[in-house]
């Protein structure tokens, strides 16, 4: 396996300058504009956002063991008051422009919104079981997948179905529910604000249904794979990536989307029979994918080079958030878990990833398990599971300048 290594060198010059910057096998420069294949010269592969030097004689290193990093205990500022947020949320999203965190509580059928400035909690009753939440393409609405328990809606027959609802993050109001002829797993945004793509939750296949939220019309429905996939939207709104829920599968699936529905699908196998471990994260600029088992892949519109394996972080994660400038990523990991983390159990480790390597370079120990985190300019917001009696959910603020030498001021 050739060795790929990304170095954070931004080059605005011509390919000749890029070659000069590529001083050693395994180094790389990042290009802000993709050149044609004919511009690629010795040892270089042209990707959408990366020029990568390749030395085929060097084997890619093994991922390594995050346990070799000595964790340092760390504490921060609790933003919530004890008991303000009940225990047992399903999903969480952060609204950076509104400084609010949205948490879905499936068992209660509500979404609770925590306002960071006022410390106030607002509860929205959505009528059914809220599960995964996603921002629309403009970051103007929170899209919520609603599961119907027992498929017992009186106006529908007893077949799997659900609803999609959109929440206004400023007014904290919910739109009318739009019916979905599948059990929704996650809503994928579209470049058209009124249109969404809904990924279904089915064990034996992955379906995507396209809806117009304004009219409530069902525009398209298509089976895109032969097994359940956990989807994440790309920041462009024009494609999504699916990680097989069956962790023994080594494929990664891409689905191209338009305002009319599914345009096409493609897949790529990870090297060395590795697995995505059932989840992915996409960087803010859309050029990097990181799978739950730590594999880093380049992302770009060209199918031929999209989902190209780059490296392994050396750690699996339960949640991962990219820093606001992309230089660092922050992850939650279980210090005592194996290769496949247990997202339901949570983690007690916080890792810092230098994306120029890319590798986890430092770790901390949290005083309570956590399942979600969000990076801001100056701190990390960590959603903790407080296991004291009675259990509750707490929001912890960790200043970036408290995280050690591996998170310098450039990370902020």
C-alpha positions in Angstrom: 0.0 0.0 0.0 1.5 3.4 -1.0 2.1 5.8 1.8 0.0 9.0 1.7 0.8 11.9 4.0 -1.0 15.3 4.1 1.1 18.3 5.0 -0.7 21.6 5.6 1.0 23.6 2.9 -1.4 25.9 1.0 -0.1 26.6 -2.5 -1.7 29.2 -4.8 1.0 28.8 -7.5 1.3 26.7 -10.6 2.0 22.9 -10.6 5.7 23.6 -10.9 5.7 25.4 -7.5 3.7 22.5 -6.1 6.4 20.1 -7.2 9.0 22.3 -5.6 7.0 22.2 -2.3 6.9 18.4 -2.5 10.3 18.0 -1.1 10.2 14.4 0.2 8.3 11.2 -0.4 5.1 11.2 1.7 4.8 15.0 1.9 2.0 16.8 0.3 0.6 20.2 -0.6 -3.0 21.3 -0.6 -4.2 23.0 -3.7 -7.1 25.5 -3.6 -7.9 24.7 -7.3 -7.9 21.3 -8.9 -5.7 20.8 -11.9 -6.4 18.4 -14.7 -4.9 14.9 -14.8 -2.3 16.0 -17.4 -0.9 18.6 -14.9 -0.1 15.8 -12.5 3.6 15.0 -12.6 6.0 12.5 -11.0 4.7 10.9 -7.9 1.7 13.3 -7.7 -2.0 12.4 -7.7 -4.4 15.2 -8.4 -7.4 15.2 -6.1 -10.0 17.9 -5.8 -8.3 19.6 -2.8 -5.0 17.8 -2.4 -1.8 17.2 -4.3 -0.4 14.1 -2.8 3.1 12.8 -3.2 3.2 9.0 -3.3 6.1 6.8 -2.6 5.0 3.3 -3.5 7.9 1.7 -1.8 6.8 2.8 1.6 4.1 0.8 3.4 1.4 2.7 5.2 2.0 2.4 9.0 -0.3 0.5 11.3 -2.9 2.6 13.0 -1.3 2.3 16.4 -2.8 2.3 19.9 -4.3 5.4 21.4 -3.6 3.9 24.8 0.0 4.7 24.3 -0.8 8.4 24.8 -0.9 9.1 28.5 -4.2 10.8 29.2 -4.2 13.9 31.3 -7.2 14.6 33.6 -9.0 17.9 32.7 -12.0 19.8 34.0 -13.9 22.7 32.5 -17.0 24.9 33.2 -20.4 23.3 33.5 -22.9 25.4 31.6 -26.0 23.6 32.7 -27.5 23.5 36.2 -28.0 20.0 37.6 -31.2 18.3 36.3 -32.0 21.0 33.7 -31.5 18.5 30.9 -32.8 14.9 31.6 -30.7 11.8 30.9 -31.2 9.8 27.8 -31.0 12.1 24.7 -30.7 10.4 21.3 -28.9 13.0 19.2 -27.6 16.6 19.5 -26.7 19.4 17.1 -25.1 22.8 17.9 -26.4 26.0 16.4 -23.4 28.3 16.2 -25.1 31.4 15.0 -27.7 31.2 17.8 -25.5 29.6 20.6 -28.0 26.8 21.2 -27.8 23.1 21.5 -30.7 20.9 20.3 -31.1 17.5 21.9 -33.7 14.9 20.8 -35.4 12.7 23.4 -37.0 9.8 21.6 -38.8 8.2 24.6 -40.5 11.5 25.4 -41.2 12.7 21.9 -39.6 16.1 22.4 -36.6 18.1 21.4 -35.0 20.2 24.2 -33.1 23.4 23.3 -30.4 24.7 25.6 -29.6 28.4 25.2 -25.9 28.8 26.2 -26.2 32.5 27.1 -29.4 32.5 29.1 -29.0 28.8 30.4 -32.7 28.5 29.6 -34.2 25.2 28.3 -37.1 25.2 25.8 -39.0 22.0 25.2 -40.7 21.3 21.8 -43.3 18.6 21.7 -43.1 17.0 18.2 -45.7 14.3 18.7 -43.6 11.3 17.6 -40.2 9.9 18.4 -37.4 12.3 17.3 -34.2 10.6 16.3 -31.4 12.0 14.2 -31.2 15.8 13.5 -29.4 17.6 10.7 -29.0 21.2 9.5 -30.4 22.2 6.1 -27.9 23.3 3.5 -28.2 27.0 4.5 -27.9 26.3 8.3 -31.3 28.0 8.7 -33.4 25.0 9.9 -32.8 21.9 12.0 -34.3 18.9 10.2 -35.6 16.2 12.5 -36.5 12.6 11.6 -39.6 11.4 13.4 -40.2 7.7 14.0 -43.8 6.4 14.5 -44.0 3.8 17.2 -45.8 0.7 16.0 -46.8 2.4 12.7 -50.2 3.1 14.3 -51.1 6.5 12.8 -54.9 6.3 12.1 -54.6 8.0 8.7 -52.0 5.5 7.5 -51.9 1.8 7.1 -49.8 -0.4 9.3 -46.6 -0.1 7.2 -43.3 1.5 8.2 -43.5 5.2 7.9 -42.6 8.4 9.7 -42.4 12.2 9.4 -39.9 15.0 8.9 -40.2 18.3 10.7 -38.1 21.5 10.5 -37.3 23.6 13.5 -36.6 27.3 13.3 -33.5 27.8 15.5 -34.3 31.5 16.2 -38.1 31.3 16.9 -37.9 27.8 18.3 -41.0 26.8 16.4 -41.6 23.6 14.4 -43.1 23.3 10.9 -46.0 21.1 9.9 -45.0 17.4 9.8 -44.4 15.9 6.4 -45.2 12.2 5.9 -42.4 9.8 4.8 -43.4 6.4 3.4 -40.4 4.7 5.2 -39.1 4.6 8.7 -36.7 7.6 8.6 -33.2 7.3 9.9 -31.8 10.7 9.0 -32.7 13.7 6.9 -30.2 14.7 4.2 -30.3 18.4 3.0 -30.5 19.5 -0.6 -29.3 22.5 -2.4 -32.9 23.4 -2.8 -34.1 24.6 0.7 -37.6 23.2 0.2 -36.4 19.7 -0.8 -34.9 17.1 1.5 -33.7 13.5 1.1 -34.7 11.0 3.8 -32.6 7.9 4.4 -34.6 5.0 5.7 -33.9 2.6 8.5 -34.1 -0.9 7.1 -31.9 -3.9 7.9 -31.8 -5.4 4.4 -31.5 -2.3 2.2 -30.9 1.4 2.2 -33.6 3.6 0.6 -33.7 7.3 0.0 -37.0 9.2 -0.4 -37.0 12.8 -1.7 -39.6 15.2 -0.3 -40.8 18.7 -0.9 -41.3 20.1 2.6 -43.3 23.1 1.4 -45.9 21.0 -0.6 -45.5 17.7 1.3 -45.1 15.9 -2.1 -43.1 12.7 -2.4 -40.8 13.4 -5.4 -38.7 10.3 -5.7 -37.8 7.0 -3.9 -34.9 4.7 -4.7 -33.0 1.8 -3.1 -29.4 2.7 -3.2 -27.7 -0.3 -1.5 -28.4 -3.9 -0.4 -27.8 -3.3 3.3 -28.5 -0.6 5.9 -26.3 2.4 5.7 -25.6 5.2 8.2 -25.6 8.4 6.1 -23.9 11.7 6.6 -24.5 14.7 4.3 -21.7 16.4 2.4 -21.5 20.1 2.9 -22.2 20.8 -0.8 -25.8 19.4 -0.4 -25.2 17.5 -3.7 -24.1 14.2 -2.3 -24.1 12.0 0.8 -21.9 9.2 2.1 -23.2 6.0 3.6 -21.2 3.8 6.1 -22.5 0.2 6.3 -24.1 -0.4 9.7 -22.7 -4.0 9.5 -19.2 -3.2 10.7 -17.6 -6.2 8.9 -18.3 -4.6 5.6 -15.4 -2.7 4.1 -17.2 -0.5 1.6 -18.0 3.2 1.6 -21.0 4.3 -0.5 -21.5 7.7 -2.2 -24.9 8.8 -3.3 -25.2 11.8 -5.7 -28.3 13.9 -5.1 -30.3 16.6 -6.9 -33.5 18.5 -6.1 -35.3 15.8 -8.0 -33.9 12.8 -6.2 -31.0 10.3 -6.4 -28.8 10.9 -9.4 -26.4 8.0 -9.0 -24.4 5.8 -6.6 -20.9 4.5 -6.3 -18.8 2.7 -3.8 -15.2 2.1 -2.8 -13.5 -0.5 -0.6 -11.3 0.5 2.2 -7.7 -0.9 2.1 -6.7 -3.9 4.2 -10.3 -5.0 4.8 -10.8 -2.1 7.2 -14.3 -0.9 8.2 -15.9 2.5 8.6 -17.4 1.1 11.8 -20.8 2.5 10.9 -20.3 6.3 11.0 -18.5 9.1 9.3 -17.7 12.8 9.7 -17.2 15.4 7.0 -14.9 18.4 7.4 -16.5 21.9 7.1 -14.9 22.6 3.7 -15.9 19.1 2.5 -12.5 17.9 1.5 -12.0 15.2 4.3 -13.9 12.2 5.5 -13.1 10.5 8.8 -14.6 7.1 9.5 -15.4 5.9 13.1 -12.5 3.4 13.0 -10.1 6.3 12.3 -9.6 6.1 8.6 -9.1 9.4 6.8 -10.2 9.7 3.2 -10.1 12.6 0.7 -13.4 13.8 -0.6 -14.1 15.6 -3.9 -16.7 15.8 -6.6 -14.8 13.5 -9.1 -16.0 9.9 -8.6 -12.6 8.6 -9.8 -10.7 10.2 -6.9 -13.4 10.6 -4.2 -13.1 8.5 -1.1 -9.4 7.9 -1.6 -7.8 6.5 1.6 -5.1 8.7 3.0 -4.2 7.6 6.5 -5.4 6.4 9.9 -5.7 8.6 13.0 -4.5 5.8 15.3 -7.8 5.9 17.2 -11.4 5.0 16.9 -14.0 7.6 18.0 -17.5 7.9 19.4 -17.9 11.5 18.2 -15.6 13.8 16.2 -15.7 17.5 15.6 -13.4 19.5 13.3 -11.9 22.7 14.6 -13.2 25.9 13.1 -10.1 26.4 11.0 -9.6 22.8 10.1 -6.1 22.5 11.6 -7.2 20.2 14.4 -10.0 17.8 15.1 -11.3 16.7 18.5 -12.6 13.3 19.2 -14.2 11.3 22.0 -12.9 7.8 22.5 -13.3 5.0 25.0 -9.9 4.4 26.7 -10.8 0.8 27.4 -12.6 -0.1 24.2 -11.2 -2.2 21.3 -11.3 -1.2 17.6 -15.1 -0.6 17.6 -16.3 2.0 20.0 -19.7 1.7 21.8 -21.5 5.0 21.1 -24.3 4.1 23.5 -21.9 3.6 26.4 -20.1 6.9 25.8 -16.4 7.7 26.2 -14.1 9.0 28.9 -11.3 10.1 26.6 -10.9 13.3 24.7 -8.3 13.2 21.9 -6.7 16.0 19.8 -5.9 15.2 16.2 -3.3 17.3 14.3 -4.8 17.2 10.8 -1.4 17.9 9.2 -0.2 14.4 10.2 -3.2 13.3 10.5 -2.8 11.6 13.9 -4.1 11.8 17.4 -1.3 13.6 19.3 -2.7 14.2 22.8 -5.4 12.9 25.0 -7.3 13.9 28.2 -9.5 12.1 30.6 -13.0 13.4 31.2 -14.6 13.0 34.7 -17.9 11.7 33.1 -18.6 9.7 30.0 -19.6 11.8 26.9 -21.2 11.0 23.5 -21.2 14.3 21.7 -18.8 17.3 21.3 -18.8 20.5 19.3 -15.8 22.7 18.5 -16.1 26.5 18.7 -13.4 29.2 18.2 -12.2 29.2 21.8 -13.6 26.1 23.4 -15.2 22.7 23.0 -18.7 22.0 24.1 -18.9 18.4 25.5 -22.3 16.8 26.2 -21.8 14.7 29.3 -23.8 11.8 30.8 -23.8 12.6 34.5 -24.3 9.1 36.1 -24.9 10.4 39.6 -28.3 9.9 41.1 -30.5 11.1 39.5 -28.7 10.9 36.2 -28.8 13.9 33.9 -27.2 15.5 30.8 -24.7 18.3 31.3 -23.0 20.6 28.9 -19.3 21.2 29.6 -17.1 24.0 28.2 -13.5 23.2 27.8 -11.3 26.2 26.8 -8.9 25.2 23.9 -5.9 26.8 25.7 -6.4 24.4 28.6 -5.9 21.4 26.4 -2.1 21.4 26.2 0.7 22.1 23.9 -0.8 20.1 21.1 -3.6 22.7 20.7 -1.7 26.0 20.0 -3.4 29.3 19.4 -3.7 28.5 15.7 -6.4 25.9 16.6 -8.6 28.7 17.9 
